[in-house]
Amino acid sequence: LLMVAGLEKYFQIAKCIRDEDTRGDRQPEFTQLDLEMSFTDEKEIMELVEDMMIKFVEKFFPEKKFFRKPFPKEKYGDILEMHKSDKPDIRPDKNNNDELAFLWVTDFPLFEYSEKEKRLVSVHHPFTGPHLEDIEILEKSPGKTKARAYDLVLNGFEIGGGSIRIHQRDLQERIFKILGLESKVYEKQFSHILEAFEYGAPPHGGIALGLDRLIAILQDEPNIREVIAFPKTGDGRDLMMDAPAKVSKEQLSELGIEI
């Protein structure tokens, strides 16, 4: 919506809360560097982030050495075939923490089949743009459609991901229909963005980088909790705030909330 409104670009450091399963490299609450730009493409975004990463590491972690500059780029299918993982650690010596092996992974599938939901779902999110040459096969061969998406991997951890977004209403509606959404459903949930697209939205894209995970890797910490103030426990509790906790009826009533 900011792109549609004419804001050419924005950068924000955002606190995110997500329903994550607690593992060593993730937390329910984390921090992202989020950026979005108009009239851009994959190449510009990746070059911008790569330049930022190199300057950041060289200034604050000069003891670290880059495995390769510029960062290598590999397609999702090739990476899976070579490493059996979409976020491989490509360091020759995986025990050398002073070596940083950044890797761009591109050309993800746009859709994947969910056995649980028995339908196609988005690999990233439903606003991810398809490759331009694949638009004509969207309905005919959705499984072969590639996404204009990219991940940044560091030493076997995904530290960022983004995409070029859809900015046309008709294309966005086609994606919703392939995902099995009825028009009354997506009209209700996404009418604001669909209407905004009618005013001439510029092509735009972005990326979000997980700052906590990046700092944990650069600090040689095996667990992301070591670089977060007041982290959550393994079962998602905040010990300082004693949360989650029961809420009184008086508090709910005051806020107009019903359970």
C-alpha positions as CSV (number, residue, x, y, z in Angstrom):
1,L,0.0,0.0,0.0
2,L,2.9,2.4,0.7
3,M,4.2,1.6,-2.8
4,V,0.8,2.3,-4.3
5,A,0.7,5.6,-2.4
6,G,3.8,6.8,-4.0
7,L,6.4,6.1,-1.3
8,E,9.3,5.0,-3.5
9,K,11.1,2.9,-0.8
10,Y,11.1,2.2,2.9
11,F,13.4,0.6,5.3
12,Q,12.3,-0.4,8.8
13,I,13.6,-2.4,11.8
14,A,10.5,-4.3,12.8
15,K,9.6,-6.5,15.8
16,C,7.8,-9.6,14.6
17,I,5.7,-12.1,16.4
18,R,5.2,-15.4,14.7
19,D,3.8,-18.8,15.6
20,E,7.2,-20.5,15.3
21,D,8.1,-23.9,16.7
22,T,11.0,-23.2,19.1
23,R,14.3,-24.3,17.8
24,G,17.8,-23.1,18.4
25,D,17.7,-20.7,15.5
26,R,14.2,-19.2,16.0
27,Q,12.0,-17.4,18.5
28,P,8.4,-16.5,18.7
29,E,9.4,-12.8,18.9
30,F,12.3,-11.6,16.7
31,T,13.7,-8.6,14.8
32,Q,13.8,-8.0,11.1
33,L,15.4,-5.5,8.8
34,D,12.6,-5.1,6.2
35,L,12.9,-3.1,3.0
36,E,10.6,-2.5,0.0
37,M,11.3,-0.6,-3.1
38,S,9.4,0.5,-6.2
39,F,10.6,0.1,-9.8
40,T,13.1,-2.5,-8.8
41,D,14.1,-6.1,-9.7
42,E,15.8,-9.1,-8.2
43,K,19.2,-8.0,-9.3
44,E,19.0,-4.6,-7.7
45,I,17.7,-5.9,-4.4
46,M,20.3,-8.7,-4.1
47,E,23.1,-6.3,-5.0
48,L,21.9,-3.8,-2.4
49,V,21.7,-6.4,0.4
50,E,25.0,-8.0,-0.6
51,D,26.8,-4.6,-0.5
52,M,25.2,-3.9,2.9
53,M,26.2,-7.3,4.3
54,I,29.8,-7.0,3.1
55,K,30.3,-3.5,4.6
56,F,28.6,-4.5,7.8
57,V,30.8,-7.5,8.4
58,E,34.0,-5.7,7.4
59,K,33.3,-2.9,9.8
60,F,32.0,-4.8,12.9
61,F,33.5,-8.3,12.4
62,P,36.8,-7.7,10.6
63,E,38.1,-11.1,11.8
64,K,35.6,-12.9,9.6
65,K,36.5,-13.9,6.1
66,F,34.2,-14.3,3.2
67,F,34.2,-17.7,1.4
68,R,33.3,-15.9,-1.9
69,K,32.6,-12.4,-3.1
70,P,30.3,-11.7,-4.9
71,F,28.0,-14.1,-3.2
72,P,27.3,-17.2,-5.4
73,K,23.8,-17.7,-6.8
74,E,22.1,-21.1,-7.3
75,K,18.7,-22.1,-8.4
76,Y,16.5,-23.9,-5.9
77,G,16.3,-27.1,-7.9
78,D,20.0,-27.3,-8.5
79,I,20.7,-26.7,-4.8
80,L,18.3,-29.4,-3.7
81,E,20.0,-31.9,-6.1
82,M,23.5,-31.0,-5.0
83,H,23.0,-30.6,-1.2
84,K,19.6,-32.1,-0.4
85,S,18.8,-28.8,1.3
86,D,17.6,-25.4,0.2
87,K,19.8,-23.7,2.8
88,P,23.1,-25.6,2.5
89,D,26.4,-24.8,4.3
90,I,28.8,-24.5,1.4
91,R,31.9,-23.8,3.5
92,P,34.8,-26.3,2.7
93,D,35.5,-26.5,6.5
94,K,32.1,-26.4,8.3
95,N,33.9,-26.1,11.7
96,N,35.6,-22.8,10.7
97,N,33.3,-20.2,12.2
98,D,35.5,-17.3,11.0
99,E,34.5,-18.2,7.4
100,L,31.2,-16.8,6.1
101,A,29.7,-18.5,3.1
102,F,26.8,-16.4,1.9
103,L,24.6,-17.9,-0.8
104,W,21.7,-16.6,-2.8
105,V,19.0,-19.2,-3.7
106,T,16.6,-18.3,-6.5
107,D,13.9,-19.7,-8.7
108,F,11.8,-21.3,-6.1
109,P,8.5,-23.0,-7.1
110,L,5.6,-20.6,-6.8
111,F,3.3,-23.4,-5.5
112,E,3.5,-26.6,-3.6
113,Y,0.9,-29.2,-2.8
114,S,-0.2,-29.5,0.9
115,E,-1.1,-33.0,1.9
116,K,-2.7,-31.6,5.1
117,E,-4.9,-29.1,3.2
118,K,-5.3,-31.2,0.0
119,R,-4.7,-28.2,-2.2
120,L,-2.0,-26.0,-3.7
121,V,-0.4,-23.5,-1.3
122,S,2.1,-20.7,-1.8
123,V,5.7,-21.6,-1.2
124,H,6.4,-18.1,0.2
125,H,3.2,-16.0,0.2
126,P,0.3,-15.4,-2.3
127,F,1.7,-12.0,-3.2
128,T,4.9,-13.4,-4.7
129,G,5.2,-12.7,-8.4
130,P,5.6,-15.5,-10.9
131,H,8.4,-15.5,-13.5
132,L,7.1,-13.4,-16.4
133,E,7.5,-16.2,-18.9
134,D,5.5,-18.5,-16.6
135,I,2.4,-16.3,-16.4
136,E,0.8,-18.0,-19.4
137,I,1.0,-21.5,-17.8
138,L,-0.3,-20.5,-14.4
139,E,-3.6,-22.4,-14.6
140,K,-2.4,-25.1,-17.0
141,S,0.8,-26.1,-15.1
142,P,0.9,-24.4,-11.7
143,G,3.5,-26.9,-10.4
144,K,6.0,-25.8,-13.0
145,T,5.6,-22.1,-12.3
146,K,8.7,-20.5,-10.8
147,A,8.6,-17.6,-8.3
148,R,10.5,-14.3,-8.5
149,A,11.7,-15.1,-5.0
150,Y,15.1,-15.3,-3.4
151,D,16.6,-16.4,-0.1
152,L,19.9,-15.4,1.5
153,V,21.7,-18.2,3.2
154,L,24.7,-18.0,5.6
155,N,26.6,-21.0,6.8
156,G,23.6,-23.3,6.5
157,F,21.0,-20.8,7.9
158,E,18.4,-18.8,6.1
159,I,19.0,-15.2,7.2
160,G,16.7,-13.5,4.7
161,G,14.0,-13.9,2.1
162,G,12.1,-11.8,-0.3
163,S,10.4,-11.5,-3.7
164,I,9.2,-9.3,-6.4
165,R,5.6,-8.7,-5.6
166,I,2.4,-8.9,-7.7
167,H,1.1,-5.4,-8.6
168,Q,-1.8,-6.1,-11.0
169,R,-5.3,-7.0,-9.7
170,D,-6.1,-9.5,-12.5
171,L,-2.9,-11.5,-11.9
172,Q,-3.4,-11.4,-8.1
173,E,-7.0,-12.8,-8.5
174,R,-5.7,-15.6,-10.8
175,I,-3.3,-16.6,-8.0
176,F,-6.0,-16.6,-5.4
177,K,-8.2,-18.8,-7.6
178,I,-5.3,-21.3,-8.2
179,L,-5.0,-21.4,-4.4
180,G,-8.6,-22.5,-4.1
181,L,-10.0,-19.2,-2.6
182,E,-13.5,-18.2,-3.6
183,S,-13.9,-14.6,-4.8
184,K,-16.1,-13.7,-1.8
185,V,-13.3,-14.9,0.5
186,Y,-10.4,-13.0,-1.1
187,E,-12.6,-10.0,-1.7
188,K,-13.4,-9.8,2.0
189,Q,-9.8,-10.4,3.2
190,F,-7.8,-8.5,0.6
191,S,-10.2,-5.9,-0.9
192,H,-7.9,-3.1,0.3
193,I,-4.9,-4.3,-1.7
194,L,-7.0,-5.4,-4.7
195,E,-8.7,-2.0,-4.9
196,A,-5.3,-0.3,-4.5
197,F,-3.9,-2.2,-7.5
198,E,-6.5,-0.5,-9.7
199,Y,-4.9,2.9,-9.2
200,G,-1.7,1.9,-11.0
201,A,0.6,0.2,-8.5
202,P,4.3,0.4,-9.5
203,P,6.3,-2.8,-9.9
204,H,7.9,-3.4,-6.5
205,G,9.8,-5.9,-4.4
206,G,11.7,-6.3,-1.2
207,I,13.3,-8.6,1.4
208,A,13.4,-9.1,5.1
209,L,16.5,-10.1,7.0
210,G,16.5,-11.8,10.4
211,L,18.8,-9.7,12.5
212,D,18.8,-11.9,15.6
213,R,19.8,-15.0,13.6
214,L,22.5,-13.0,11.7
215,I,24.0,-11.7,14.9
216,A,24.0,-15.2,16.5
217,I,26.0,-16.6,13.6
218,L,28.4,-13.7,13.6
219,Q,28.9,-14.0,17.4
220,D,29.4,-17.8,17.1
221,E,26.5,-18.4,19.3
222,P,24.7,-21.8,18.8
223,N,21.4,-20.5,20.1
224,I,19.5,-17.4,19.0
225,R,18.4,-16.8,22.6
226,E,21.9,-15.7,23.5
227,V,21.6,-12.6,21.5
228,I,18.0,-11.6,22.4
229,A,17.2,-9.6,25.5
230,F,14.5,-11.5,27.6
231,P,14.1,-14.4,25.2
232,K,11.3,-16.8,25.3
233,T,11.8,-20.3,26.8
234,G,11.6,-23.5,24.8
235,D,7.8,-23.7,25.4
236,G,7.3,-20.0,24.4
237,R,7.1,-18.4,27.9
238,D,8.4,-15.0,28.9
239,L,9.8,-15.6,32.4
240,M,10.3,-11.9,33.1
241,M,6.7,-10.9,32.2
242,D,5.3,-14.2,33.5
243,A,3.5,-14.5,30.2
244,P,1.3,-16.0,28.9
245,A,-0.9,-15.6,31.9
246,K,-4.6,-15.5,32.6
247,V,-6.5,-12.3,32.1
248,S,-9.2,-11.1,34.5
249,K,-12.7,-10.5,33.4
250,E,-12.3,-6.9,34.4
251,Q,-9.4,-6.4,32.1
252,L,-11.2,-8.0,29.2
253,S,-14.3,-5.9,29.8
254,E,-12.2,-2.7,29.9
255,L,-10.7,-3.5,26.5
256,G,-13.9,-4.7,25.0
257,I,-12.6,-8.2,24.3
258,E,-14.6,-11.3,24.5
259,I,-13.3,-14.9,24.6
